[in-house]
Amino acid sequence: MMKNRYTLFVTLFTMLLAVASCSSELDDVKPRHAIPQEDVSENDMVKILNGVYAKMETYTFQLWFNDDIQGENFATSTGITPMPDPCNMSPDNINSNINVLSYWRNSFSALYQVNYLLGMYEKSANKETSAMKGIGSACYYFRAFIYYRLASHFGNVPVIRECTDAVIPISPESEVWKFVEENLALSLEIASDESRWFVGKDAVNALAARTALFLGKGKEAAEYAENVLANPAYSLVNTAMDFSSIFLPDSSSKEIVFGFVNNTRTSSYCNFAGVVNDVDGNWDYSPAPECYSSLFADDIKFQRAGDVRHYATFQSNPVNSNRVIKFSNGKQQLAKNDDYLHTPVIVSRIAEMYLISAEGKGKVEGAKRLHEFLEKRYASCLTENEIKNLPDREYQNLILDERRREFYAEGMRWQDVKRTGRYDLLKTLRGREYLMYYPIPQAEIDIAGKEAYPQNPGY
């Protein structure tokens, strides 16, 4: 027993060091080999949960920009050269802008840690304390979040319910989505009210709304979104300064439903500005020229003028043109930011709930929510009745354009195109619709075999 408890202490100490650094070292810790589950207390599980939050923060950031790359929101770092075929992918990453192997392995690395803690929760004899419910709800949410990403991008993936070294064959996409919904239901059943930096009922409802919308279940999506909108703690901002303030460290903005605080004080911070910033070549990407020039432009068709998000997202100074300031680099941002390395990793915002509700309900019932949203983002916009009178296709166009404006550089665009089947919005796709599913990484097929891991069509 002494040896077991010493091993427990050492392993937990190692995990807590990893939590403090938000580093990949946690990936190498295999606590199931070291800690008999009967020796793990509730207090120990709470500490391990901190490690899971740190892992999920890093995981979320690692894959953050992929959907903006493929959604044609970015150009090369110079801002002159277009992204070379941003939609293209290959199983072995040759001539591919997306590292599908990293996407796959980062997902299952995060899943491993979630499943480990969830296994302890499910085997626990005492699940009724608030701390234990918080552990269970967060883990079910995180598992749903990981599989939402896997299902929306790869489609068919293995459904892994517990830690194992065995090869689990790939399941059909429909079964994967059922697993997402199952975990969301389990999370919601025991979720409590939490702050914006921890998984609570609103965070779960928000992810459930996003999931239902992706699956074409508009009515369900709207219901989940309305559950969040019913909370008076959230509200839309209506100035450029307030929109900019959403993305400040430790933001108190009422727009945030759930996110990771990103407050580690080591080199493992999630540096958004280091990925996409401006056209001086020091960053990975810059704004796509057409986005910078026209994304927030006034338009006659939908009578939108004075978008408050414009100068909170792009720099207006011609000397520093084509600069993204949504995520500050410490020099440029509308709202003052002296700590740009710790921009919060925001997963859900109340703006998404307005737009999901409007889309899910359809234009007759959803026009009210959409008008409420537009009123906060523009100096002038369509009336509710004018929205109701739009043709169905134009109503969809309006919402998709709003989502592109609202969530620029927040990892939404490619998913929006895919779930609506609006492949016409991607200029570089050129009829290659198979690219709307990621390929199964060839390295994983080589390990598991073609029978267990069949390749997605087209690759």
C-alpha positions as CSV (number, residue, x, y, z in Angstrom):
1,M,0.0,0.0,0.0
2,M,2.9,2.4,0.8
3,K,4.3,1.8,-2.7
4,N,0.9,2.5,-4.3
5,R,0.4,5.7,-2.4
6,Y,4.0,6.9,-3.2
7,T,3.4,6.1,-6.9
8,L,0.1,8.0,-6.7
9,F,1.8,11.1,-5.2
10,V,4.6,11.1,-7.8
11,T,2.2,10.6,-10.7
12,L,-0.2,13.3,-9.5
13,F,2.8,15.7,-8.8
14,T,4.0,15.0,-12.4
15,M,0.5,15.7,-13.7
16,L,0.3,19.0,-11.7
17,L,3.6,20.1,-13.1
18,A,2.2,19.5,-16.6
19,V,-0.9,21.4,-15.6
20,A,1.2,24.4,-14.6
21,S,3.0,24.4,-17.9
22,C,0.1,23.4,-20.2
23,S,2.8,21.3,-21.9
24,S,2.7,18.1,-24.0
25,E,4.5,16.3,-21.1
26,L,1.0,15.3,-19.9
27,D,0.6,13.2,-23.0
28,D,3.4,10.9,-21.8
29,V,1.9,10.3,-18.3
30,K,0.0,7.1,-18.2
31,P,-1.6,7.1,-14.8
32,R,-3.6,4.0,-15.4
33,H,-0.3,2.1,-15.2
34,A,0.6,3.7,-11.9
35,I,-2.5,4.5,-9.8
36,P,-4.8,1.7,-8.7
37,Q,-8.2,3.3,-9.0
38,E,-9.2,2.3,-5.4
39,D,-6.4,4.5,-4.2
40,V,-7.6,7.7,-5.9
41,S,-9.6,10.0,-3.7
42,E,-12.2,12.6,-4.8
43,N,-9.6,15.3,-4.0
44,D,-7.1,13.5,-6.3
45,M,-9.7,13.4,-9.1
46,V,-10.3,17.1,-8.8
47,K,-6.6,17.7,-9.3
48,I,-6.5,15.4,-12.3
49,L,-9.4,17.3,-13.7
50,N,-7.2,20.4,-13.7
51,G,-4.8,18.5,-15.9
52,V,-7.6,17.5,-18.2
53,Y,-8.7,21.2,-18.5
54,A,-5.1,22.1,-19.4
55,K,-4.9,19.3,-22.0
56,M,-8.2,20.4,-23.6
57,E,-7.1,24.0,-23.7
58,T,-4.0,23.0,-25.7
59,Y,-6.0,20.6,-27.9
60,T,-8.6,23.2,-28.7
61,F,-5.9,25.8,-29.7
62,Q,-3.9,23.3,-31.7
63,L,-6.7,22.8,-34.2
64,W,-8.2,26.3,-33.9
65,F,-7.3,27.8,-37.2
66,N,-7.8,24.8,-39.6
67,D,-11.3,25.7,-40.6
68,D,-10.3,29.3,-41.4
69,I,-7.4,28.0,-43.5
70,Q,-9.7,25.7,-45.5
71,G,-12.5,28.3,-45.4
72,E,-10.4,30.7,-47.4
73,N,-10.2,33.3,-44.6
74,F,-6.4,33.4,-44.7
75,A,-3.6,34.2,-47.1
76,T,0.2,33.4,-46.8
77,S,2.1,35.5,-44.3
78,T,3.0,38.1,-46.9
79,G,-0.7,38.7,-47.7
80,I,0.2,38.8,-51.4
81,T,0.4,35.1,-52.3
82,P,-2.9,33.2,-51.9
83,M,-2.9,30.0,-49.9
84,P,-1.8,27.2,-52.2
85,D,-4.9,25.1,-52.7
86,P,-6.2,25.5,-49.1
87,C,-8.8,22.7,-49.5
88,N,-6.3,20.1,-50.5
89,M,-5.5,17.3,-48.2
90,S,-3.7,13.9,-48.4
91,P,-3.4,10.9,-46.1
92,D,0.4,11.4,-45.9
93,N,0.3,15.2,-45.7
94,I,2.1,15.7,-49.0
95,N,1.2,19.2,-50.5
96,S,-1.4,19.5,-47.7
97,N,-2.2,22.6,-45.7
98,I,-3.7,20.5,-42.9
99,N,-1.7,18.0,-41.0
100,V,-4.3,15.3,-40.7
101,L,-2.1,13.0,-38.7
102,S,-1.6,15.7,-36.0
103,Y,-5.3,16.3,-36.0
104,W,-6.0,12.6,-35.5
105,R,-3.4,12.0,-32.9
106,N,-4.0,15.2,-30.9
107,S,-7.7,14.2,-30.7
108,F,-7.0,10.7,-29.4
109,S,-4.3,11.9,-27.1
110,A,-6.8,14.3,-25.5
111,L,-9.5,11.5,-25.5
112,Y,-7.1,9.2,-23.6
113,Q,-6.8,11.6,-20.7
114,V,-10.6,12.3,-20.6
115,N,-11.4,8.6,-20.7
116,Y,-9.0,7.8,-17.9
117,L,-10.6,10.3,-15.5
118,L,-14.1,9.4,-16.8
119,G,-13.4,5.7,-16.0
120,M,-12.6,6.6,-12.4
121,Y,-15.8,8.7,-12.2
122,E,-18.0,5.9,-13.6
123,K,-16.5,3.3,-11.2
124,S,-16.9,5.6,-8.2
125,A,-19.3,4.6,-5.5
126,N,-20.0,8.2,-4.7
127,K,-21.1,10.3,-7.6
128,E,-23.5,12.6,-5.8
129,T,-21.2,15.3,-4.5
130,S,-21.0,18.5,-6.4
131,A,-17.3,17.9,-7.1
132,M,-17.9,14.5,-8.5
133,K,-20.8,15.7,-10.7
134,G,-18.5,18.5,-11.9
135,I,-15.9,15.9,-12.9
136,G,-18.4,13.7,-14.7
137,S,-20.1,16.6,-16.5
138,A,-16.8,18.1,-17.7
139,C,-15.5,14.7,-18.9
140,Y,-18.7,13.9,-20.8
141,Y,-18.6,17.4,-22.3
142,F,-15.0,17.1,-23.4
143,R,-15.5,13.7,-24.9
144,A,-18.5,15.1,-26.9
145,F,-16.4,18.0,-27.9
146,I,-13.5,15.8,-29.2
147,Y,-15.9,13.6,-31.1
148,Y,-17.7,16.5,-32.5
149,R,-14.5,17.6,-34.1
150,L,-13.6,14.1,-35.3
151,A,-17.1,13.4,-36.7
152,S,-17.4,16.8,-38.4
153,H,-14.0,16.4,-40.1
154,F,-13.2,12.7,-40.6
155,G,-16.8,11.3,-40.5
156,N,-16.0,7.6,-39.7
157,V,-13.7,7.2,-36.7
158,P,-13.3,4.6,-33.9
159,V,-15.6,5.1,-30.9
160,I,-13.4,4.5,-27.8
161,R,-15.3,4.5,-24.5
162,E,-12.4,3.6,-22.2
163,C,-8.6,3.5,-22.1
164,T,-7.2,0.7,-24.1
165,D,-4.2,-0.2,-26.2
166,A,-6.3,-2.4,-28.5
167,V,-7.2,-1.4,-32.1
168,I,-10.8,-0.3,-32.1
169,P,-12.2,-0.5,-35.7
170,I,-13.7,2.6,-37.2
171,S,-17.5,3.1,-36.7
172,P,-19.9,4.7,-39.3
173,E,-20.3,8.4,-39.0
174,S,-23.9,8.0,-37.8
175,E,-22.7,6.0,-34.8
176,V,-20.1,8.6,-34.0
177,W,-22.7,11.4,-34.0
178,K,-24.9,9.2,-31.7
179,F,-22.0,9.0,-29.4
180,V,-21.6,12.8,-29.3
181,E,-25.3,13.2,-28.5
182,E,-25.1,10.5,-25.8
183,N,-22.2,12.2,-24.1
184,L,-23.9,15.6,-24.2
185,A,-27.1,14.2,-22.7
186,L,-25.0,12.6,-19.9
187,S,-23.2,15.8,-19.3
188,L,-26.3,17.9,-19.2
189,E,-28.0,15.5,-16.8
190,I,-25.5,16.3,-14.0
191,A,-24.3,19.7,-15.1
192,S,-24.5,22.7,-12.7
193,D,-24.2,26.4,-13.1
194,E,-20.6,27.4,-13.6
195,S,-18.5,30.4,-14.5
196,R,-17.5,31.0,-18.1
197,W,-14.2,29.2,-17.5
198,F,-15.6,25.9,-16.4
199,V,-18.1,23.4,-18.0
200,G,-21.6,24.1,-16.8
201,K,-25.2,23.8,-18.2
202,D,-24.8,26.7,-20.6
203,A,-21.6,25.3,-22.1
204,V,-23.2,21.9,-22.6
205,N,-26.4,23.5,-24.1
206,A,-24.2,25.6,-26.4
207,L,-22.3,22.5,-27.8
208,A,-25.5,20.6,-28.1
209,A,-26.9,23.5,-30.2
210,R,-23.9,23.4,-32.4
211,T,-24.1,19.7,-32.8
212,A,-27.8,19.6,-33.6
213,L,-27.3,22.4,-36.2
214,F,-24.5,20.5,-37.9
215,L,-26.8,17.4,-38.1
216,G,-29.6,19.4,-39.7
217,K,-31.8,19.2,-36.6
218,G,-32.9,22.9,-36.7
219,K,-35.7,22.7,-34.1
220,E,-33.5,20.9,-31.6
221,A,-30.6,23.3,-32.2
222,A,-32.8,26.3,-31.6
223,E,-34.2,24.8,-28.4
224,Y,-30.7,24.3,-27.0
225,A,-29.7,27.8,-28.1
226,E,-32.7,29.3,-26.4
227,N,-31.8,27.5,-23.2
228,V,-28.6,29.6,-23.2
229,L,-30.3,32.8,-24.4
230,A,-32.7,32.6,-21.4
231,N,-29.8,33.3,-19.0
232,P,-29.8,37.1,-18.4
233,A,-26.1,36.9,-17.5
234,Y,-25.3,37.1,-21.3
235,S,-25.8,40.0,-23.6
236,L,-24.6,41.2,-27.0
237,V,-22.3,44.2,-27.2
238,N,-22.9,47.0,-29.7
239,T,-19.6,48.9,-29.9
240,A,-16.3,48.1,-31.5
241,M,-14.5,48.6,-28.2
242,D,-16.7,46.1,-26.4
243,F,-16.4,43.6,-29.2
244,S,-12.6,43.9,-28.9
245,S,-12.8,43.4,-25.2
246,I,-14.3,39.9,-25.6
247,F,-10.8,38.6,-26.4
248,L,-8.8,40.2,-23.6
249,P,-7.2,38.0,-20.9
250,D,-9.6,37.3,-18.0
251,S,-12.3,39.0,-20.0
252,S,-15.5,39.8,-18.1
253,S,-17.5,40.2,-21.3
254,K,-21.1,39.1,-21.1
255,E,-20.7,37.6,-24.6
256,I,-18.6,34.6,-23.4
257,V,-20.5,31.4,-22.6
258,F,-17.5,29.0,-22.2
259,G,-13.8,29.1,-22.8
260,F,-10.4,28.3,-21.4
261,V,-8.8,31.1,-19.5
262,N,-5.2,30.5,-20.9
263,N,-3.6,32.0,-17.9
264,T,-0.5,29.7,-17.6
265,R,2.6,31.8,-17.0
266,T,5.1,29.6,-19.0
267,S,6.2,29.3,-22.6
268,S,3.2,27.0,-23.3
269,Y,0.6,29.8,-23.7
270,C,-1.8,29.7,-26.6
271,N,-0.5,32.6,-28.8
272,F,-3.2,33.5,-31.3
273,A,-1.4,36.5,-32.6
274,G,1.6,34.3,-33.4
275,V,-0.4,32.4,-36.0
276,V,-2.4,35.1,-37.8
277,N,-1.5,38.7,-37.7
278,D,-0.4,40.9,-40.6
279,V,1.6,40.9,-43.8
280,D,5.1,41.5,-42.6
281,G,6.1,37.9,-42.9
282,N,6.6,37.3,-39.2
283,W,3.4,35.3,-38.7
284,D,2.1,32.0,-40.2
285,Y,-0.9,33.7,-41.9
286,S,-2.4,37.0,-42.8
287,P,-6.0,38.0,-43.7
288,A,-7.1,36.9,-47.2
289,P,-7.1,40.1,-49.3
290,E,-10.8,39.8,-50.1
291,C,-11.7,39.4,-46.4
292,Y,-9.6,42.4,-45.4
293,S,-11.1,44.6,-48.2
294,S,-14.8,43.6,-48.1
295,L,-15.7,41.2,-45.2
296,F,-17.2,44.0,-43.1
297,A,-18.3,46.3,-46.0
298,D,-21.7,48.0,-46.0
299,D,-24.1,46.3,-48.4
300,I,-27.3,47.3,-50.2
301,K,-28.9,43.9,-50.5
302,F,-29.3,43.3,-46.8
303,Q,-29.2,47.0,-45.8
304,R,-26.3,46.6,-43.4
305,A,-24.2,49.6,-42.5
306,G,-21.7,50.4,-39.8
307,D,-20.5,47.0,-38.7
308,V,-19.1,47.5,-35.2
309,R,-16.9,44.4,-35.6
310,H,-14.8,45.9,-38.5
311,Y,-12.1,47.8,-36.6
312,A,-12.2,45.4,-33.8
313,T,-11.1,42.7,-36.2
314,F,-8.9,44.5,-38.8
315,Q,-6.6,47.4,-38.5
316,S,-7.7,50.6,-40.2
317,N,-4.4,52.4,-40.3
318,P,-3.1,52.3,-43.9
319,V,0.5,52.2,-42.6
320,N,-0.2,48.9,-41.0
321,S,-2.8,47.6,-43.4
322,N,-4.0,44.0,-43.5
323,R,-3.4,43.5,-39.8
324,V,-5.6,41.3,-37.7
325,I,-6.2,42.9,-34.3
326,K,-9.0,40.6,-33.1
327,F,-6.2,38.7,-31.4
328,S,-3.7,41.4,-30.2
329,N,0.1,41.0,-30.8
330,G,0.7,43.5,-27.9
331,K,0.9,46.5,-30.2
332,Q,-2.4,46.6,-32.0
333,Q,-5.8,46.0,-30.6
334,L,-8.8,48.3,-30.1
335,A,-9.1,47.5,-26.4
336,K,-5.9,47.9,-24.4
337,N,-4.1,44.6,-23.9
338,D,-0.9,44.4,-22.0
339,D,-0.9,40.6,-21.8
340,Y,-1.5,39.4,-25.4
341,L,0.1,36.0,-24.9
342,H,-2.9,35.0,-22.8
343,T,-5.9,35.6,-25.0
344,P,-8.7,33.3,-23.8
345,V,-9.5,30.2,-25.9
346,I,-13.2,30.9,-26.3
347,V,-15.3,27.9,-27.3
348,S,-18.8,29.3,-27.1
349,R,-20.2,32.8,-27.3
350,I,-23.7,34.1,-27.0
351,A,-23.6,35.5,-30.6
352,E,-23.5,31.9,-31.8
353,M,-26.7,31.1,-29.9
354,Y,-28.5,34.0,-31.6
355,L,-27.4,32.8,-35.0
356,I,-28.1,29.2,-34.3
357,S,-31.6,30.0,-33.0
358,A,-32.3,32.2,-36.1
359,E,-31.1,29.5,-38.5
360,G,-32.7,26.6,-36.7
361,K,-36.1,28.2,-36.5
362,G,-36.2,29.3,-40.1
363,K,-36.9,32.8,-41.3
364,V,-40.6,33.1,-40.1
365,E,-39.9,32.3,-36.5
366,G,-36.2,33.1,-36.5
367,A,-36.4,36.6,-38.0
368,K,-36.9,38.1,-34.5
369,R,-33.7,36.6,-33.1
370,L,-31.7,37.5,-36.2
371,H,-33.0,41.1,-36.1
372,E,-32.1,41.4,-32.4
373,F,-28.6,40.2,-33.3
374,L,-28.2,42.6,-36.3
375,E,-29.3,45.6,-34.3
376,K,-26.4,45.1,-31.9
377,R,-23.8,44.7,-34.7
378,Y,-24.8,47.5,-37.1
379,A,-25.7,51.2,-37.1
380,S,-28.6,50.2,-39.4
381,C,-30.0,46.9,-40.7
382,L,-33.1,45.1,-42.0
383,T,-36.3,45.2,-40.0
384,E,-37.8,42.0,-38.7
385,N,-40.5,42.1,-41.4
386,E,-37.9,42.7,-44.1
387,I,-36.0,39.6,-42.9
388,K,-39.2,37.5,-43.0
389,N,-39.7,38.6,-46.6
390,L,-36.3,37.4,-47.8
391,P,-36.2,34.4,-50.1
392,D,-35.1,31.3,-48.3
393,R,-31.7,31.2,-50.1
394,E,-31.1,34.8,-49.2
395,Y,-32.0,34.2,-45.6
396,Q,-29.4,31.5,-45.5
397,N,-26.8,33.7,-47.3
398,L,-27.4,36.4,-44.7
399,I,-26.8,34.1,-41.8
400,L,-23.7,32.5,-43.3
401,D,-22.2,35.9,-44.1
402,E,-23.0,37.0,-40.5
403,R,-21.3,33.9,-39.2
404,R,-18.2,34.6,-41.3
405,R,-18.0,38.1,-40.0
406,E,-18.7,37.2,-36.4
407,F,-16.4,34.2,-36.2
408,Y,-13.5,35.3,-38.4
409,A,-10.4,33.4,-37.2
410,E,-12.4,31.4,-34.7
411,G,-12.5,28.1,-36.6
412,M,-16.1,28.1,-37.9
413,R,-16.1,28.8,-41.7
414,W,-15.3,25.4,-43.2
415,Q,-17.8,23.7,-40.9
416,D,-20.5,26.2,-41.9
417,V,-19.9,25.5,-45.6
418,K,-19.8,21.7,-45.0
419,R,-23.0,21.4,-42.9
420,T,-25.0,23.5,-45.3
421,G,-23.7,21.9,-48.4
422,R,-22.8,25.4,-49.8
423,Y,-19.7,24.3,-51.6
424,D,-20.2,27.1,-54.0
425,L,-18.8,29.4,-51.3
426,L,-15.4,27.8,-51.6
427,K,-13.6,29.1,-54.7
428,T,-10.7,26.6,-54.5
429,L,-12.8,23.5,-53.9
430,R,-13.5,23.1,-57.7
431,G,-15.9,20.2,-57.5
432,R,-13.7,18.1,-55.3
433,E,-16.4,17.4,-52.7
434,Y,-14.6,14.5,-51.3
435,L,-12.2,17.0,-49.6
436,M,-15.1,18.0,-47.3
437,Y,-14.0,14.9,-45.3
438,Y,-10.5,14.6,-44.0
439,P,-8.6,11.5,-45.1
440,I,-7.8,8.8,-42.5
441,P,-4.0,9.3,-41.9
442,Q,-2.0,6.7,-43.8
443,A,0.3,6.2,-40.8
444,E,-2.8,5.1,-38.7
445,I,-4.0,2.8,-41.5
446,D,-0.5,1.2,-41.6
447,I,-0.8,0.4,-37.9
448,A,-4.4,-0.7,-37.7
449,G,-4.8,-2.2,-41.1
450,K,-7.2,-1.4,-44.0
451,E,-9.9,-3.6,-42.7
452,A,-10.1,-1.8,-39.3
453,Y,-9.4,1.6,-40.8
454,P,-10.8,1.9,-44.3
455,Q,-9.8,5.1,-46.2
456,N,-12.5,7.7,-46.8
457,P,-13.7,7.9,-50.5
458,G,-11.7,10.0,-53.0
459,Y,-8.2,9.6,-51.4
